[in-house]
């Protein structure tokens, strides 16, 4: 009877599939977070540069 139960549990792989999907979702989430952080830093630098250039342009127009 115990051996039957053990064999039945070894053949049941439904839980393993759910765990695999969970791990894949976690990995994709971590990759997305890292990519967005890197992109956010790059965008922040770009907007600061554009803002500085616009400030220079406005200042130079005001001096004319």
Secondary structure by P-SEA (a helix, b strand, c coil): caaaaaaaaaacaaaaaaaaaaaaaaaaaaaaaaaaaaaaaaaaaaaaaaaaaaaaaaaaaaac
